[in-house]
Amino acid sequence: MKDKNDNSSDNAGQKPKSVLVPFLLCFLLSVGASGGVSFFLVSSAKDDPVLDSTLSKYDARITDVQNAQKKYSIQIDKIEKDSDELKLYLRHSSATALKNILINQEENIQSYLKVMKSAINDLSRITPDSADWNSQYQYRMDLALKSSLEREDLLRLLKTGEPIEKASQE
């Protein structure tokens, strides 16, 4: 009985080996076939004149784009440099200086008108029967002050190009 049992244990041990060898051969055969097909396709693609001409066209286009990019980059740098110079020139130009002088002059006129308005008010209190005279001149002073403020706003608008907020001035 031992012989029967020994044969069955030998058969059981040989069965997995007999199944493993065909699987291993199948695997090696498929890897070899895949490698051969890949080698064939790669070697035939290298010799393909259509693919070579297409690749050379793309290489030429890439070179053209890179050259254009360099050219435009140089132009952009030049424009930025010129822009900085123009901004500096405008900042120190005589037109800007003249606008600043005119704005300063309007501010001085406004200060003078405020002092004059106060002086007229004080003079009217000192001088008897001058109520009509005070109201007439106070009205004219208010009109002059209002006109000066409007001129200043226009000058600031001309200088900056943006309207001036009244709340930020006061």
N, CA and C atoms as an extended XYZ file, in Angstrom:
510
Properties=species:S:1:pos:R:3:atomname:S:1:resname:S:1:resid:I:1 pbc="F F F"
N         0.801       -1.186        0.000 N   MET     1
C         0.000        0.000        0.000 CA  MET     1
C         0.843        1.249        0.000 C   MET     1
N         2.008        1.080        0.465 N   LYS     2
C         2.897        2.228        0.465 CA  LYS     2
C         3.233        2.641       -0.953 C   LYS     2
N         3.357        1.652       -1.822 N   ASP     3
C         3.712        1.977       -3.193 CA  ASP     3
C         2.625        2.794       -3.865 C   ASP     3
N         1.418        2.487       -3.587 N   LYS     4
C         0.304        3.212       -4.179 CA  LYS     4
C         0.289        4.635       -3.666 C   LYS     4
N         0.496        4.751       -2.368 N   ASN     5
C         0.530        6.102       -1.784 CA  ASN     5
C         1.743        6.882       -2.286 C   ASN     5
N         2.867        6.191       -2.442 N   ASP     6
C         4.069        6.886       -2.900 CA  ASP     6
C         3.886        7.374       -4.333 C   ASP     6
N         3.236        6.570       -5.174 N   ASN     7
C         3.003        6.971       -6.555 CA  ASN     7
C         2.077        8.176       -6.633 C   ASN     7
N         1.081        8.209       -5.793 N   SER     8
C         0.133        9.328       -5.810 CA  SER     8
C         0.814       10.599       -5.329 C   SER     8
N         1.734       10.469       -4.367 N   SER     9
C         2.436       11.673       -3.907 CA  SER     9
C         3.409       12.138       -4.984 C   SER     9
N         4.007       11.221       -5.739 N   ASP    10
C         4.892       11.609       -6.828 CA  ASP    10
C         4.093       12.239       -7.960 C   ASP    10
N         2.939       11.718       -8.252 N   ASN    11
C         2.090       12.288       -9.299 CA  ASN    11
C         1.609       13.679       -8.914 C   ASN    11
N         1.292       13.829       -7.649 N   ALA    12
C         0.822       15.135       -7.191 CA  ALA    12
C         1.945       16.151       -7.287 C   ALA    12
N         3.168       15.751       -7.011 N   GLY    13
C         4.307       16.662       -7.095 CA  GLY    13
C         4.671       16.950       -8.535 C   GLY    13
N         4.422       16.050       -9.477 N   GLN    14
C         4.780       16.261      -10.875 CA  GLN    14
C         3.711       17.046      -11.625 C   GLN    14
N         2.506       17.011      -11.197 N   LYS    15
C         1.436       17.704      -11.889 CA  LYS    15
C         1.678       19.211      -11.940 C   LYS    15
N         2.023       19.837      -10.823 N   PRO    16
C         2.247       21.280      -10.919 CA  PRO    16
C         3.447       21.611      -11.800 C   PRO    16
N         4.474       20.768      -11.808 N   LYS    17
C         5.630       21.027      -12.664 CA  LYS    17
C         5.250       20.898      -14.130 C   LYS    17
N         4.414       19.946      -14.441 N   SER    18
C         4.033       19.742      -15.833 CA  SER    18
C         3.134       20.882      -16.330 C   SER    18
N         2.406       21.535      -15.463 N   VAL    19
C         1.548       22.671      -15.842 CA  VAL    19
C         2.390       23.944      -15.896 C   VAL    19
N         3.369       24.046      -15.056 N   LEU    20
C         4.196       25.240      -14.956 CA  LEU    20
C         5.090       25.407      -16.185 C   LEU    20
N         5.617       24.354      -16.707 N   VAL    21
C         6.534       24.427      -17.853 CA  VAL    21
C         5.819       24.976      -19.097 C   VAL    21
N         4.608       24.515      -19.443 N   PRO    22
C         3.941       25.101      -20.633 CA  PRO    22
C         3.614       26.583      -20.430 C   PRO    22
N         3.213       26.961      -19.221 N   PHE    23
C         2.932       28.384      -18.960 CA  PHE    23
C         4.198       29.219      -19.125 C   PHE    23
N         5.300       28.716      -18.634 N   LEU    24
C         6.571       29.419      -18.749 CA  LEU    24
C         6.986       29.538      -20.219 C   LEU    24
N         6.811       28.473      -20.983 N   LEU    25
C         7.136       28.516      -22.406 CA  LEU    25
C         6.232       29.486      -23.158 C   LEU    25
N         4.967       29.493      -22.805 N   CYS    26
C         4.010       30.421      -23.436 CA  CYS    26
C         4.392       31.874      -23.133 C   CYS    26
N         4.796       32.122      -21.906 N   PHE    27
C         5.188       33.481      -21.496 CA  PHE    27
C         6.436       33.928      -22.262 C   PHE    27
N         7.432       33.067      -22.340 N   LEU    28
C         8.658       33.405      -23.057 CA  LEU    28
C         8.394       33.621      -24.545 C   LEU    28
N         7.524       32.795      -25.112 N   LEU    29
C         7.180       32.935      -26.522 CA  LEU    29
C         6.476       34.270      -26.786 C   LEU    29
N         5.551       34.683      -25.911 N   SER    30
C         4.824       35.943      -26.114 CA  SER    30
C         5.751       37.147      -25.913 C   SER    30
N         6.661       37.065      -24.949 N   VAL    31
C         7.615       38.168      -24.744 CA  VAL    31
C         8.536       38.269      -25.954 C   VAL    31
N         8.997       37.157      -26.458 N   GLY    32
C         9.863       37.167      -27.642 CA  GLY    32
C         9.149       37.711      -28.862 C   GLY    32
N         7.889       37.310      -29.045 N   ALA    33
C         7.119       37.792      -30.199 CA  ALA    33
C         6.882       39.296      -30.087 C   ALA    33
N         6.550       39.776      -28.906 N   SER    34
C         6.330       41.211      -28.701 CA  SER    34
C         7.605       41.995      -28.963 C   SER    34
N         8.708       41.518      -28.462 N   GLY    35
C         9.991       42.181      -28.689 CA  GLY    35
C        10.347       42.218      -30.160 C   GLY    35
N        10.121       41.122      -30.869 N   GLY    36
C        10.428       41.067      -32.298 CA  GLY    36
C         9.576       42.027      -33.100 C   GLY    36
N         8.273       42.061      -32.804 N   VAL    37
C         7.368       42.974      -33.513 CA  VAL    37
C         7.752       44.422      -33.228 C   VAL    37
N         8.065       44.724      -31.979 N   SER    38
C         8.476       46.087      -31.613 CA  SER    38
C         9.756       46.474      -32.339 C   SER    38
N        10.726       45.580      -32.381 N   PHE    39
C        11.991       45.854      -33.065 CA  PHE    39
C        11.746       46.091      -34.550 C   PHE    39
N        10.875       45.283      -35.140 N   PHE    40
C        10.556       45.427      -36.557 CA  PHE    40
C         9.899       46.774      -36.836 C   PHE    40
N         8.946       47.171      -35.995 N   LEU    41
C         8.241       48.445      -36.195 CA  LEU    41
C         9.176       49.642      -35.990 C   LEU    41
N        10.025       49.572      -35.001 N   VAL    42
C        10.944       50.682      -34.736 CA  VAL    42
C        11.958       50.800      -35.864 C   VAL    42
N        12.490       49.687      -36.328 N   SER    43
C        13.493       49.747      -37.400 CA  SER    43
C        12.850       50.197      -38.705 C   SER    43
N        11.611       49.809      -38.975 N   SER    44
C        10.957       50.242      -40.215 CA  SER    44
C        10.542       51.705      -40.115 C   SER    44
N        10.242       52.214      -38.904 N   ALA    45
C         9.871       53.626      -38.734 CA  ALA    45
C        11.080       54.524      -38.949 C   ALA    45
N        12.272       54.042      -38.620 N   LYS    46
C        13.486       54.826      -38.815 CA  LYS    46
C        13.786       54.991      -40.296 C   LYS    46
N        13.451       54.046      -41.080 N   ASP    47
C        13.737       54.075      -42.509 CA  ASP    47
C        12.611       54.693      -43.320 C   ASP    47
N        11.550       55.159      -42.681 N   ASP    48
C        10.380       55.692      -43.377 CA  ASP    48
C        10.659       57.128      -43.844 C   ASP    48
N        10.702       57.391      -45.159 N   PRO    49
C        11.002       58.742      -45.648 CA  PRO    49
C         9.862       59.728      -45.370 C   PRO    49
N         8.635       59.278      -45.357 N   VAL    50
C         7.496       60.152      -45.074 CA  VAL    50
C         7.591       60.675      -43.639 C   VAL    50
N         7.922       59.773      -42.723 N   LEU    51
C         8.064       60.178      -41.320 CA  LEU    51
C         9.243       61.132      -41.152 C   LEU    51
N        10.343       60.874      -41.870 N   ASP    52
C        11.513       61.750      -41.800 CA  ASP    52
C        11.181       63.146      -42.305 C   ASP    52
N        10.462       63.241      -43.413 N   SER    53
C        10.122       64.556      -43.963 CA  SER    53
C         9.155       65.291      -43.041 C   SER    53
N         8.222       64.572      -42.430 N   THR    54
C         7.289       65.192      -41.494 CA  THR    54
C         8.024       65.717      -40.263 C   THR    54
N         8.948       64.910      -39.756 N   LEU    55
C         9.730       65.341      -38.603 CA  LEU    55
C        10.592       66.552      -38.939 C   LEU    55
N        11.175       66.570      -40.121 N   SER    56
C        12.011       67.718      -40.500 CA  SER    56
C        11.156       68.973      -40.662 C   SER    56
N         9.924       68.831      -41.157 N   LYS    57
C         9.016       69.988      -41.257 CA  LYS    57
C         8.695       70.528      -39.868 C   LYS    57
N         8.423       69.627      -38.943 N   TYR    58
C         8.114       70.062      -37.577 CA  TYR    58
C         9.329       70.713      -36.920 C   TYR    58
N        10.508       70.160      -37.166 N   ASP    59
C        11.727       70.755      -36.630 CA  ASP    59
C        11.933       72.165      -37.184 C   ASP    59
N        11.660       72.344      -38.471 N   ALA    60
C        11.796       73.668      -39.095 CA  ALA    60
C        10.789       74.645      -38.493 C   ALA    60
N         9.578       74.191      -38.269 N   ARG    61
C         8.550       75.055      -37.663 CA  ARG    61
C         8.935       75.441      -36.233 C   ARG    61
N         9.440       74.483      -35.490 N   ILE    62
C         9.866       74.761      -34.111 CA  ILE    62
C        10.993       75.791      -34.111 C   ILE    62
N        11.936       75.647      -35.028 N   THR    63
C        13.043       76.607      -35.134 CA  THR    63
C        12.509       77.992      -35.496 C   THR    63
N        11.549       78.061      -36.430 N   ASP    64
C        10.957       79.347      -36.804 CA  ASP    64
C        10.254       80.001      -35.619 C   ASP    64
N         9.509       79.212      -34.872 N   VAL    65
C         8.801       79.748      -33.704 CA  VAL    65
C         9.790       80.242      -32.648 C   VAL    65
N        10.863       79.514      -32.424 N   GLN    66
C        11.868       79.938      -31.452 CA  GLN    66
C        12.549       81.229      -31.898 C   GLN    66
N        12.846       81.352      -33.193 N   ASN    67
C        13.450       82.585      -33.704 CA  ASN    67
C        12.496       83.765      -33.571 C   ASN    67
N        11.225       83.534      -33.877 N   ALA    68
C        10.231       84.602      -33.738 CA  ALA    68
C        10.080       85.009      -32.277 C   ALA    68
N        10.124       84.034      -31.389 N   GLN    69
C        10.010       84.339      -29.957 CA  GLN    69
C        11.184       85.200      -29.500 C   GLN    69
N        12.385       84.888      -29.940 N   LYS    70
C        13.559       85.695      -29.587 CA  LYS    70
C        13.413       87.112      -30.132 C   LYS    70
N        12.958       87.219      -31.375 N   LYS    71
C        12.783       88.527      -32.009 CA  LYS    71
C        11.753       89.365      -31.244 C   LYS    71
N        10.619       88.771      -30.907 N   TYR    72
C         9.577       89.499      -30.183 CA  TYR    72
C        10.008       89.828      -28.767 C   TYR    72
N        10.773       88.967      -28.164 N   SER    73
C        11.279       89.244      -26.818 CA  SER    73
C        12.190       90.465      -26.827 C   SER    73
N        13.029       90.568      -27.833 N   ILE    74
C        13.906       91.742      -27.964 CA  ILE    74
C        13.072       93.000      -28.183 C   ILE    74
N        12.049       92.910      -29.017 N   GLN    75
C        11.187       94.060      -29.274 CA  GLN    75
C        10.432       94.477      -28.010 C   GLN    75
N         9.958       93.524      -27.241 N   ILE    76
C         9.237       93.833      -26.002 CA  ILE    76
C        10.160       94.514      -25.004 C   ILE    76
N        11.392       94.026      -24.887 N   ASP    77
C        12.351       94.666      -23.982 CA  ASP    77
C        12.617       96.106      -24.403 C   ASP    77
N        12.748       96.344      -25.708 N   LYS    78
C        12.988       97.699      -26.206 CA  LYS    78
C        11.791       98.602      -25.917 C   LYS    78
N        10.593       98.093      -26.120 N   ILE    79
C         9.385       98.879      -25.867 CA  ILE    79
C         9.268       99.215      -24.382 C   ILE    79
N         9.563       98.256      -23.509 N   GLU    80
C         9.507       98.518      -22.061 CA  GLU    80
C        10.522       99.582      -21.664 C   GLU    80
N        11.715       99.525      -22.246 N   LYS    81
C        12.740      100.523      -21.952 CA  LYS    81
C        12.282      101.902      -22.423 C   LYS    81
N        11.747      101.969      -23.650 N   ASP    82
C        11.253      103.239      -24.176 CA  ASP    82
C        10.099      103.768      -23.335 C   ASP    82
N         9.252      102.882      -22.868 N   SER    83
C         8.118      103.276      -22.025 CA  SER    83
C         8.605      103.911      -20.726 C   SER    83
N         9.604      103.303      -20.107 N   ASP    84
C        10.146      103.865      -18.871 CA  ASP    84
C        10.753      105.244      -19.122 C   ASP    84
N        11.455      105.408      -20.243 N   GLU    85
C        12.040      106.708      -20.568 CA  GLU    85
C        10.958      107.747      -20.806 C   GLU    85
N         9.888      107.364      -21.499 N   LEU    86
C         8.791      108.307      -21.759 CA  LEU    86
C         8.082      108.717      -20.471 C   LEU    86
N         7.905      107.756      -19.566 N   LYS    87
C         7.271      108.089      -18.287 CA  LYS    87
C         8.121      109.082      -17.513 C   LYS    87
N         9.425      108.884      -17.527 N   LEU    88
C        10.332      109.803      -16.849 CA  LEU    88
C        10.296      111.178      -17.508 C   LEU    88
N        10.273      111.215      -18.828 N   TYR    89
C        10.216      112.474      -19.553 CA  TYR    89
C         8.922      113.219      -19.239 C   TYR    89
N         7.804      112.499      -19.247 N   LEU    90
C         6.522      113.151      -18.955 CA  LEU    90
C         6.460      113.673      -17.533 C   LEU    90
N         7.067      112.944      -16.616 N   ARG    91
C         7.063      113.365      -15.226 CA  ARG    91
C         7.807      114.689      -15.058 C   ARG    91
N         8.861      114.889      -15.857 N   HIS    92
C         9.685      116.082      -15.731 CA  HIS    92
C         9.480      117.069      -16.883 C   HIS    92
N         8.418      116.876      -17.661 N   SER    93
C         8.202      117.758      -18.804 CA  SER    93
C         7.705      119.120      -18.354 C   SER    93
N         7.852      120.091      -19.225 N   SER    94
C         7.438      121.456      -18.898 CA  SER    94
C         5.918      121.552      -18.785 C   SER    94
N         5.189      120.729      -19.534 N   ALA    95
C         3.726      120.764      -19.445 CA  ALA    95
C         3.265      120.340      -18.052 C   ALA    95
N         3.866      119.302      -17.519 N   THR    96
C         3.502      118.850      -16.176 CA  THR    96
C         3.900      119.893      -15.139 C   THR    96
N         5.062      120.476      -15.315 N   ALA    97
C         5.508      121.515      -14.383 CA  ALA    97
C         4.560      122.702      -14.439 C   ALA    97
N         4.128      123.065      -15.642 N   LEU    98
C         3.186      124.180      -15.790 CA  LEU    98
C         1.856      123.856      -15.119 C   LEU    98
N         1.383      122.642      -15.251 N   LYS    99
C         0.136      122.246      -14.582 CA  LYS    99
C         0.283      122.348      -13.076 C   LYS    99
N         1.418      121.907      -12.554 N   ASN   100
C         1.649      122.011      -11.107 CA  ASN   100
C         1.682      123.462      -10.649 C   ASN   100
N         2.303      124.326      -11.445 N   ILE   101
C         2.351      125.757      -11.095 CA  ILE   101
C         0.958      126.353      -11.094 C   ILE   101
N         0.156      126.016      -12.091 N   LEU   102
C        -1.209      126.558      -12.158 CA  LEU   102
C        -2.072      126.055      -11.003 C   LEU   102
N        -1.919      124.790      -10.637 N   ILE   103
C        -2.675      124.249       -9.495 CA  ILE   103
C        -2.262      124.970       -8.216 C   ILE   103
N        -0.962      125.168       -8.037 N   ASN   104
C        -0.460      125.881       -6.863 CA  ASN   104
C        -0.974      127.323       -6.845 C   ASN   104
N        -1.021      127.947       -8.004 N   GLN   105
C        -1.520      129.322       -8.098 CA  GLN   105
C        -3.001      129.385       -7.720 C   GLN   105
N        -3.786      128.417       -8.162 N   GLU   106
C        -5.213      128.397       -7.792 CA  GLU   106
C        -5.386      128.209       -6.289 C   GLU   106
N        -4.563      127.367       -5.692 N   GLU   107
C        -4.635      127.188       -4.230 CA  GLU   107
C        -4.296      128.494       -3.506 C   GLU   107
N        -3.318      129.245       -4.014 N   ASN   108
C        -2.967      130.537       -3.412 CA  ASN   108
C        -4.088      131.556       -3.585 C   ASN   108
N        -4.724      131.546       -4.753 N   ILE   109
C        -5.871      132.445       -4.976 CA  ILE   109
C        -6.989      132.130       -4.001 C   ILE   109
N        -7.249      130.847       -3.795 N   GLN   110
C        -8.304      130.453       -2.852 CA  GLN   110
C        -7.978      130.918       -1.440 C   GLN   110
N        -6.730      130.781       -1.042 N   SER   111
C        -6.331      131.243        0.291 CA  SER   111
C        -6.523      132.762        0.400 C   SER   111
N        -6.125      133.478       -0.628 N   TYR   112
C        -6.286      134.943       -0.629 CA  TYR   112
C        -7.753      135.331       -0.545 C   TYR   112
N        -8.600      134.645       -1.310 N   LEU   113
C       -10.035      134.965       -1.288 CA  LEU   113
C       -10.655      134.678        0.078 C   LEU   113
N       -10.212      133.634        0.744 N   LYS   114
C       -10.735      133.337        2.078 CA  LYS   114
C       -10.334      134.424        3.076 C   LYS   114
N        -9.095      134.901        2.960 N   VAL   115
C        -8.635      135.977        3.851 CA  VAL   115
C        -9.399      137.263        3.554 C   VAL   115
N        -9.593      137.565        2.275 N   MET   116
C       -10.343      138.770        1.886 CA  MET   116
C       -11.789      138.702        2.379 C   MET   116
N       -12.375      137.550        2.279 N   LYS   117
C       -13.760      137.376        2.740 CA  LYS   117
C       -13.843      137.642        4.237 C   LYS   117
N       -12.892      137.120        4.978 N   SER   118
C       -12.852      137.351        6.420 CA  SER   118
C       -12.602      138.821        6.728 C   SER   118
N       -11.722      139.465        5.953 N   ALA   119
C       -11.427      140.883        6.172 CA  ALA   119
C       -12.640      141.746        5.882 C   ALA   119
N       -13.384      141.453        4.822 N   ILE   120
C       -14.590      142.212        4.507 CA  ILE   120
C       -15.615      142.046        5.619 C   ILE   120
N       -15.731      140.843        6.130 N   ASN   121
C       -16.667      140.593        7.232 CA  ASN   121
C       -16.265      141.409        8.467 C   ASN   121
N       -14.963      141.416        8.788 N   ASP   122
C       -14.496      142.198        9.940 CA  ASP   122
C       -14.708      143.686        9.712 C   ASP   122
N       -14.440      144.171        8.495 N   LEU   123
C       -14.608      145.588        8.183 CA  LEU   123
C       -16.067      145.994        8.264 C   LEU   123
N       -16.955      145.098        7.856 N   SER   124
C       -18.383      145.434        7.909 CA  SER   124
C       -18.872      145.516        9.345 C   SER   124
N       -18.261      144.774       10.245 N   ARG   125
C       -18.657      144.871       11.655 CA  ARG   125
C       -18.157      146.172       12.272 C   ARG   125
N       -17.021      146.642       11.803 N   ILE   126
C       -16.465      147.883       12.348 CA  ILE   126
C       -17.222      149.088       11.799 C   ILE   126
N       -17.525      149.077       10.526 N   THR   127
C       -18.177      150.214        9.858 CA  THR   127
C       -19.684      150.134       10.077 C   THR   127
N       -20.289      151.223       10.539 N   PRO   128
C       -21.748      151.213       10.740 CA  PRO   128
C       -22.496      151.277        9.397 C   PRO   128
N       -23.655      150.724        9.371 N   ASP   129
C       -24.562      150.697        8.212 CA  ASP   129
C       -23.893      150.111        6.962 C   ASP   129
N       -23.228      148.989        7.088 N   SER   130
C       -22.562      148.370        5.935 CA  SER   130
C       -23.062      146.956        5.682 C   SER   130
N       -24.252      146.611        6.109 N   ALA   131
C       -24.799      145.264        5.945 CA  ALA   131
C       -24.996      144.924        4.468 C   ALA   131
N       -25.542      145.884        3.672 N   ASP   132
C       -25.757      145.638        2.239 CA  ASP   132
C       -24.404      145.489        1.522 C   ASP   132
N       -23.493      146.346        1.898 N   TRP   133
C       -22.162      146.322        1.311 CA  TRP   133
C       -21.486      144.963        1.588 C   TRP   133
N       -21.600      144.457        2.823 N   ASN   134
C       -21.004      143.167        3.215 CA  ASN   134
C       -21.620      142.006        2.434 C   ASN   134
N       -22.954      141.981        2.368 N   SER   135
C       -23.615      140.860        1.680 CA  SER   135
C       -23.275      140.861        0.192 C   SER   135
N       -23.173      142.035       -0.427 N   GLN   136
C       -22.844      142.126       -1.846 CA  GLN   136
C       -21.423      141.601       -2.103 C   GLN   136
N       -20.466      142.018       -1.289 N   TYR   137
C       -19.094      141.574       -1.495 CA  TYR   137
C       -18.879      140.115       -1.072 C   TYR   137
N       -19.599      139.693       -0.059 N   GLN   138
C       -19.484      138.292        0.356 CA  GLN   138
C       -19.978      137.377       -0.774 C   GLN   138
N       -21.051      137.784       -1.432 N   TYR   139
C       -21.588      137.004       -2.548 CA  TYR   139
C       -20.565      136.937       -3.683 C   TYR   139
N       -19.956      138.052       -4.024 N   ARG   140
C       -18.952      138.089       -5.092 CA  ARG   140
C       -17.719      137.253       -4.723 C   ARG   140
N       -17.335      137.307       -3.461 N   MET   141
C       -16.194      136.516       -3.005 CA  MET   141
C       -16.510      135.012       -3.084 C   MET   141
N       -17.740      134.646       -2.734 N   ASP   142
C       -18.146      133.240       -2.836 CA  ASP   142
C       -18.102      132.759       -4.293 C   ASP   142
N       -18.560      133.615       -5.226 N   LEU   143
C       -18.512      133.256       -6.648 CA  LEU   143
C       -17.060      133.092       -7.128 C   LEU   143
N       -16.191      134.003       -6.712 N   ALA   144
C       -14.785      133.920       -7.114 CA  ALA   144
C       -14.133      132.661       -6.539 C   ALA   144
N       -14.449      132.345       -5.285 N   LEU   145
C       -13.891      131.149       -4.657 CA  LEU   145
C       -14.391      129.882       -5.349 C   LEU   145
N       -15.677      129.874       -5.698 N   LYS   146
C       -16.246      128.724       -6.396 CA  LYS   146
C       -15.594      128.542       -7.769 C   LYS   146
N       -15.385      129.634       -8.492 N   SER   147
C       -14.733      129.555       -9.805 CA  SER   147
C       -13.301      129.053       -9.675 C   SER   147
N       -12.603      129.495       -8.654 N   SER   148
C       -11.233      129.049       -8.431 CA  SER   148
C       -11.192      127.551       -8.122 C   SER   148
N       -12.128      127.068       -7.318 N   LEU   149
C       -12.195      125.636       -7.018 CA  LEU   149
C       -12.474      124.820       -8.279 C   LEU   149
N       -13.340      125.322       -9.143 N   GLU   150
C       -13.640      124.617      -10.392 CA  GLU   150
C       -12.418      124.575      -11.307 C   GLU   150
N       -11.677      125.699      -11.383 N   ARG   151
C       -10.457      125.719      -12.196 CA  ARG   151
C        -9.423      124.738      -11.654 C   ARG   151
N        -9.317      124.662      -10.346 N   GLU   152
C        -8.371      123.722       -9.736 CA  GLU   152
C        -8.761      122.283      -10.069 C   GLU   152
N       -10.052      121.982       -9.991 N   ASP   153
C       -10.506      120.631      -10.336 CA  ASP   153
C       -10.194      120.298      -11.800 C   ASP   153
N       -10.419      121.263      -12.693 N   LEU   154
C       -10.118      121.033      -14.108 CA  LEU   154
C        -8.621      120.829      -14.335 C   LEU   154
N        -7.806      121.603      -13.625 N   LEU   155
C        -6.361      121.427      -13.761 CA  LEU   155
C        -5.909      120.062      -13.247 C   LEU   155
N        -6.475      119.635      -12.128 N   ARG   156
C        -6.116      118.311      -11.598 CA  ARG   156
C        -6.581      117.198      -12.545 C   ARG   156
N        -7.753      117.388      -13.139 N   LEU   157
C        -8.255      116.422      -14.118 CA  LEU   157
C        -7.336      116.386      -15.337 C   LEU   157
N        -6.897      117.541      -15.774 N   LEU   158
C        -5.980      117.611      -16.907 CA  LEU   158
C        -4.645      116.966      -16.578 C   LEU   158
N        -4.199      117.120      -15.339 N   LYS   159
C        -2.907      116.570      -14.929 CA  LYS   159
C        -2.957      115.047      -14.823 C   LYS   159
N        -3.982      114.512      -14.168 N   THR   160
C        -4.028      113.076      -13.891 CA  THR   160
C        -4.915      112.299      -14.858 C   THR   160
N        -5.902      112.953      -15.435 N   GLY   161
C        -6.845      112.255      -16.302 CA  GLY   161
C        -7.962      111.588      -15.537 C   GLY   161
N        -7.961      111.719      -14.213 N   GLU   162
C        -8.996      111.111      -13.385 CA  GLU   162
C        -9.696      112.195      -12.585 C   GLU   162
N       -11.023      112.096      -12.427 N   PRO   163
C       -11.735      113.102      -11.637 CA  PRO   163
C       -11.315      113.060      -10.170 C   PRO   163
N       -11.366      114.205       -9.536 N   ILE   164
C       -10.989      114.351       -8.142 CA  ILE   164
C       -12.238      114.217       -7.270 C   ILE   164
N       -12.150      113.390       -6.249 N   GLU   165
C       -13.261      113.218       -5.303 CA  GLU   165
C       -13.288      114.381       -4.334 C   GLU   165
N       -14.436      114.976       -4.138 N   LYS   166
C       -14.566      116.112       -3.216 CA  LYS   166
C       -14.347      115.681       -1.771 C   LYS   166
N       -14.788      114.483       -1.392 N   ALA   167
C       -14.673      114.017       -0.014 CA  ALA   167
C       -13.201      113.817        0.368 C   ALA   167
N       -12.368      113.430       -0.595 N   SER   168
C       -10.961      113.188       -0.279 CA  SER   168
C       -10.190      114.499       -0.142 C   SER   168
N       -10.673      115.591       -0.731 N   GLN   169
C        -9.986      116.869       -0.620 CA  GLN   169
C       -10.238      117.535        0.713 C   GLN   169
N       -11.413      117.361        1.241 N   GLU   170
C       -11.783      118.086        2.458 CA  GLU   170
C       -11.376      117.410        3.699 C   GLU   170
